[in-house]
């Protein structure tokens, strides 16, 4: 029997633990479902980062087209500049122009590979696409143009347009070459303009299956009139487990805090309030419940206002610094092992929340998007959320009080609901893969 060949596209930056846990989980569930060995290759904006993980992959490739803000960020880090500088803006403009040059080169390469000629531009990714049995758009939030609970602005609209264009273009290329495409569990939307809706409809209608990870996105996909087979499931990262045990000993009760903001999405005043509200609420929680506070940054980019800097700014404002500590974990396995040890988690980022609830840890989402509120609605714990734009010290404390009071009930509910959602992920992935690769028979 021929070996199944799968190409996973749209893999994100491994500095973001969410991207890492999604990639690990996607690979794991594919290998769990597919019969015999599978030839797996991935296309990613962070080739070296993926290679360092030593995952069971046969090839790690660049995308057909780079994402401008990722290119600009990379150049900024190398140059030691921030996003506020004029030089960064030049990097961003040049990267945007370069994206369209890459698009033209990719179109020519796609035509070449289609007619049997060797592509001259990024030939390896086009060859893998040509020779694979199936293309998978990885689990994430690949089809959106805003965060539903944050105000829109020109910077983020343009950023999301370029990401969405890149996603749609690669799916269109795969379709042109004649490959079936599956979108693994994604959040979709929101959309503020016809541009976002048009690009997303084009991409998703070119997929044979669209797997959706929470009910809000499912409603959005239905409103777009997507013709593809749609399956409501959940986040593949709910399947992620680690045998690693966190090496440090600490006293309980312990609370992990994984804060973060979208740069330029909130005013300087709101960012300052976000920091102060966290600091004040955590101080009261320490005094009221005896918590030890462990800040654990989820995305460390080295640029201003990354999660590590936000952790440092909150800690700086706290009175109870002696009961608080920043822990920068080495990879997602250590990060997950830390979260599993906690008695409670407060997070503004998606995948600390996913990894927290998968370990049945009561979690408070300070949410900026429906991907977060949708997940908690799916789990039946929608009361454990606050909108990031409505955050205050009092609201954080009120939710901490509620979660701590109801923690045993929440744990019991998570044990039941997480297991149910994990099974829906396995079933959805198996259904989507079955027409295209050899899957294992049900035992």
C-alpha positions in Angstrom: 0.0 0.0 0.0 1.4 3.4 -1.0 2.5 5.7 1.8 0.1 8.6 2.3 1.7 12.0 1.7 0.3 15.1 3.5 1.4 18.7 3.3 0.4 21.0 6.2 0.4 24.7 5.2 -0.1 27.9 7.2 2.0 26.9 10.2 2.8 29.8 12.4 5.8 31.2 14.4 7.2 28.8 17.0 7.9 31.7 19.3 4.2 31.6 19.9 3.4 28.6 22.1 -0.1 28.5 20.5 1.4 27.8 17.1 3.7 25.1 18.5 1.0 23.3 20.4 -1.3 23.4 17.4 1.4 21.9 15.1 2.2 19.2 17.6 -1.4 18.4 18.1 -2.2 18.3 14.4 0.7 16.0 13.7 -0.2 13.8 16.6 -3.9 13.4 15.6 -2.9 12.7 12.0 -0.6 10.0 13.0 -3.2 8.6 15.3 -5.8 8.4 12.6 -3.8 7.5 9.4 -3.0 3.9 8.7 0.6 2.9 8.5 3.4 5.5 8.2 2.6 8.9 6.7 5.0 11.2 4.8 4.4 14.6 6.5 5.8 17.9 5.3 5.0 21.4 6.6 5.2 24.9 5.2 5.9 27.5 7.8 6.9 31.1 8.3 9.5 29.8 10.9 11.5 27.1 9.2 14.3 27.0 11.7 12.0 27.2 14.7 10.0 24.1 13.5 13.2 22.2 12.7 14.5 22.8 16.2 11.5 20.9 17.6 12.6 17.6 16.1 9.1 16.6 15.2 8.3 13.5 13.1 8.4 15.5 9.8 9.9 14.6 6.5 10.4 18.1 5.3 10.1 21.7 6.7 9.6 24.2 3.9 9.0 28.0 3.6 5.6 29.2 2.4 5.0 30.2 -1.2 4.5 33.8 -0.1 5.8 35.4 3.1 3.6 37.4 5.4 4.7 41.0 5.5 4.5 41.7 9.2 6.4 38.6 10.0 9.1 39.6 7.6 9.2 43.1 9.0 9.3 41.8 12.6 12.2 39.5 11.7 14.1 42.4 10.2 13.4 44.6 13.2 14.8 42.0 15.6 17.9 41.7 13.6 18.3 45.5 13.4 17.5 46.0 17.1 14.6 48.4 16.5 11.0 48.6 17.7 7.8 48.8 15.7 7.4 52.4 16.5 10.3 53.5 14.4 10.3 54.9 10.9 12.7 52.2 9.9 10.2 49.5 10.9 7.6 51.2 8.7 10.0 51.1 5.8 10.6 47.4 6.5 6.8 46.8 6.5 6.2 48.7 3.2 9.1 46.8 1.5 7.8 43.5 2.8 4.3 44.3 1.5 5.7 45.0 -2.0 7.9 41.9 -1.8 4.8 39.8 -1.0 3.2 40.8 -4.3 6.4 40.1 -6.2 6.4 36.6 -4.5 2.8 36.2 -5.6 3.7 36.7 -9.2 6.6 34.4 -9.0 4.4 31.8 -7.3 1.8 32.0 -10.1 4.5 31.2 -12.7 5.9 28.4 -10.6 2.4 26.9 -10.1 1.8 27.0 -13.9 5.2 25.3 -14.4 4.5 22.5 -11.9 1.1 22.0 -13.4 2.4 21.4 -16.9 5.3 19.2 -15.7 8.2 21.7 -15.7 10.4 22.4 -12.7 9.5 25.7 -10.9 12.3 28.2 -10.7 10.9 29.9 -7.5 10.7 28.0 -4.2 10.6 24.8 -6.2 10.7 22.5 -3.1 7.3 23.7 -1.7 5.7 23.4 -5.1 7.1 19.9 -5.7 5.8 18.7 -2.3 2.4 20.2 -3.1 2.4 18.5 -6.5 3.4 15.1 -5.1 1.2 15.0 -1.9 -2.2 13.3 -1.6 -3.7 16.0 0.6 -3.1 19.6 1.7 -4.1 20.6 5.2 -4.5 24.2 6.4 -3.3 23.8 9.9 -5.4 24.5 13.0 -5.5 28.1 14.0 -7.4 31.3 13.1 -6.4 31.5 9.4 -9.5 33.2 8.1 -10.4 36.4 9.8 -9.7 40.2 9.6 -10.3 41.4 13.1 -10.5 40.3 16.8 -14.2 40.4 17.7 -13.8 42.1 21.1 -11.2 44.7 20.1 -11.6 47.9 18.2 -10.4 47.8 14.6 -7.8 50.1 13.2 -5.9 50.5 9.9 -2.8 48.7 11.1 -4.6 45.5 12.1 -7.0 45.5 9.2 -4.1 45.7 6.8 -2.2 43.1 8.7 -5.1 40.7 8.7 -5.8 41.3 5.0 -2.2 40.3 4.1 -2.4 37.2 6.2 -5.8 36.3 4.7 -4.5 36.9 1.2 -1.6 34.6 1.8 -3.9 31.9 3.2 -6.3 32.2 0.3 -3.5 32.3 -2.3 -1.9 29.1 -1.1 -5.2 27.3 -1.0 -6.0 28.5 -4.5 -2.6 27.3 -5.7 -3.2 23.9 -4.2 -6.6 23.7 -5.8 -5.1 24.8 -9.2 -2.5 22.0 -9.0 -5.4 19.6 -8.4 -5.0 18.8 -4.7 -7.8 18.3 -2.2 -7.6 20.6 0.8 -8.9 20.3 4.3 -9.1 23.2 6.8 -8.3 21.7 10.2 -10.1 23.1 13.3 -10.1 26.9 12.9 -11.8 29.9 14.3 -13.3 32.0 11.5 -14.1 35.7 11.4 -15.1 38.2 12.4 -15.2 40.2 9.1 -15.5 43.9 8.9 -15.3 44.4 5.2 -16.2 42.8 1.9 -12.5 42.1 1.3 -12.3 39.7 4.3 -15.5 38.0 3.4 -14.6 37.6 -0.2 -11.1 36.1 0.5 -12.4 33.8 3.2 -15.3 32.5 1.0 -12.8 31.9 -1.8 -10.5 30.0 0.5 -13.1 27.9 2.3 -15.1 27.0 -0.7 -12.0 25.5 -2.2 -11.7 23.2 0.8 -13.3 19.8 0.7 -13.8 19.9 4.5 -13.9 22.8 6.9 -13.5 21.9 10.5 -14.5 24.6 13.0 -13.4 24.7 16.6 -16.2 26.6 18.3 -19.9 27.5 17.8 -19.5 31.3 17.1 -17.3 30.6 14.2 -19.6 27.9 13.0 -22.4 30.4 12.8 -20.1 32.8 10.9 -19.2 30.1 8.4 -22.8 29.3 7.8 -23.6 33.0 7.2 -20.9 33.1 4.5 -22.7 30.4 2.6 -19.8 28.0 2.4 -20.6 25.0 0.3 -17.8 22.7 1.7 -18.6 20.0 4.2 -18.6 21.7 7.6 -18.0 20.0 10.9 -18.3 21.7 14.3 -15.6 20.2 16.6 -13.0 21.8 18.9 -9.4 22.9 19.2 -6.9 20.1 18.4 -4.7 21.4 21.3 -7.2 19.9 23.7 -5.5 16.6 22.7 -2.1 17.7 23.7 -0.5 15.9 26.6 3.0 15.8 28.1 4.8 13.4 30.3 7.1 16.1 31.4 6.8 17.1 35.0 7.5 20.7 36.0 10.9 20.7 37.7 10.4 23.5 40.3 8.6 23.0 43.6 6.3 25.6 44.9 3.6 26.1 47.5 -0.1 26.0 46.8 -2.5 27.5 46.1 -0.8 28.6 42.9 -2.2 30.8 40.1 -0.6 31.1 36.7 -1.0 34.4 34.9 -0.5 34.5 31.1 -1.3 38.1 30.1 -0.9 39.7 26.7 -2.3 42.3 24.3 -2.5 43.0 20.6 0.0 45.8 20.0 -1.7 48.9 18.6 -5.2 47.5 19.4 -5.6 49.3 22.7 -4.7 52.9 23.5 -1.7 53.6 25.8 -4.2 54.5 28.6 -6.0 51.2 28.2 -2.8 49.2 28.2 -1.8 51.0 31.4 -5.1 50.2 33.0 -4.8 46.6 31.9 -1.5 46.4 33.7 -2.7 48.2 36.8 -6.0 46.2 37.1 -4.1 42.9 36.9 -1.6 44.0 39.5 -4.2 45.3 42.0 -6.4 42.2 41.5 -3.5 39.8 42.0 -2.4 41.6 45.1 -5.9 41.2 46.6 -6.0 37.6 45.5 -2.7 36.9 47.2 -3.9 38.5 50.4 -7.4 37.0 50.3 -6.6 33.4 49.3 -2.8 33.1 49.9 -2.0 32.6 46.2 1.5 32.3 44.9 1.5 34.0 41.5 3.4 32.6 38.5 3.6 34.7 35.4 4.3 32.6 32.4 4.6 34.4 29.0 3.0 32.6 26.1 4.6 34.6 23.2 8.1 36.0 23.6 8.9 37.9 20.4 11.6 40.2 21.7 9.6 43.2 20.4 7.9 45.8 22.6 4.8 44.7 24.6 5.3 41.1 24.0 3.9 38.8 26.7 7.2 38.8 28.7 7.2 42.6 28.9 3.6 42.7 30.0 4.4 40.2 32.7 7.3 42.3 33.9 5.1 45.5 33.9 2.4 43.8 36.0 4.9 42.4 38.4 6.6 45.8 38.8 3.2 47.3 39.9 2.5 44.6 42.5 3.0 45.0 46.2 3.3 41.2 46.8 6.4 40.7 44.7 7.7 38.2 47.2 4.8 35.9 46.3 5.1 36.4 42.6 7.6 35.1 40.0 8.1 35.1 36.2 8.8 31.7 34.7 9.8 31.7 31.0 9.3 28.1 30.0 11.4 26.3 27.4 8.8 25.1 24.8 5.2 24.0 25.0 5.8 20.8 26.9 7.3 22.6 29.9 4.6 25.3 29.6 1.9 22.7 29.7 3.5 20.9 32.7 3.5 24.2 34.6 -0.1 24.9 33.8 -1.1 21.4 34.9 0.3 22.1 38.4 -1.8 25.2 38.9 -4.9 25.7 41.0 -6.2 28.5 38.7 -5.2 30.3 35.5 -5.8 33.8 34.4 -5.0 34.4 30.7 -5.7 36.8 27.9 -4.2 34.4 25.3 -6.0 31.5 23.7 -3.8 28.5 24.2 -2.8 28.9 27.8 -6.6 28.7 28.3 -6.9 25.6 26.0 -3.9 23.8 27.7 -5.2 24.9 31.1 -8.7 23.5 30.7 -7.4 20.3 29.0 -5.7 19.7 32.4 -9.0 20.5 34.1 -7.6 23.6 35.8 -10.2 26.3 36.5 -9.4 29.2 34.1 -10.4 32.8 33.7 -10.3 34.1 30.1 -9.8 37.9 29.7 -11.0 37.5 26.2 -10.3 39.6 23.1 -12.0 37.3 20.6 -14.9 34.9 20.1 -12.4 32.1 19.7 -12.0 32.3 23.5 -15.6 33.0 24.5 -16.7 30.3 21.9 -14.5 27.7 23.4 -15.7 28.4 27.0 -19.3 28.4 25.7 -18.6 24.9 24.2 -17.3 23.8 27.6 -20.2 25.2 29.5 -18.0 27.7 31.5 -18.9 30.9 29.7 -19.2 32.6 33.1 -15.4 32.3 33.4 -14.8 35.1 30.9 -14.4 38.9 30.8 -14.1 41.1 27.7 -10.7 42.6 27.6 -12.1 46.1 26.8 -14.3 45.8 30.0 -11.6 44.6 32.3 -11.3 46.2 35.7 -9.7 45.2 39.0 -13.2 44.7 40.4 -14.3 42.5 37.6 -11.2 40.3 37.7 -11.6 39.9 41.5 -15.3 39.1 41.1 -14.4 36.3 38.6 -11.5 35.0 40.7 -13.9 34.8 43.7 -16.5 33.0 41.7 -14.0 30.5 40.1 -12.3 29.8 43.5 -15.6 29.2 45.2 -16.8 26.9 42.4 -13.5 25.3 41.5 -14.5 21.8 42.3 -17.6 22.0 40.2 -15.6 23.6 37.4 -13.0 20.8 37.5 -15.7 18.1 37.4 -17.4 19.8 34.5 -14.1 20.1 32.6 -13.3 16.5 33.2 -16.5 15.5 31.4 -16.7 18.2 28.7 -13.0 18.1 27.7 -13.2 14.3 27.1 -16.3 14.8 25.0 -14.7 17.5 22.9 -11.5 15.5 22.5 -13.5 12.7 21.0 -15.3 15.1 18.6 -11.8 16.3 17.3 -10.7 12.7 16.6 -13.9 11.8 14.9 -13.9 15.0 12.8 -10.3 14.6 11.7 -10.9 11.0 10.8 -14.0 11.8 8.8 -12.2 14.6 6.9 -9.1 12.4 6.2 -11.0 9.3 5.1 -11.7 10.2 1.5 -8.1 11.1 0.8 -5.7 8.9 2.7 -5.7 5.4 4.3 -7.1 5.7 7.8 -7.2 3.1 10.5 -10.3 1.0 11.0 -12.4 1.5 14.1 -11.5 -1.2 16.7 
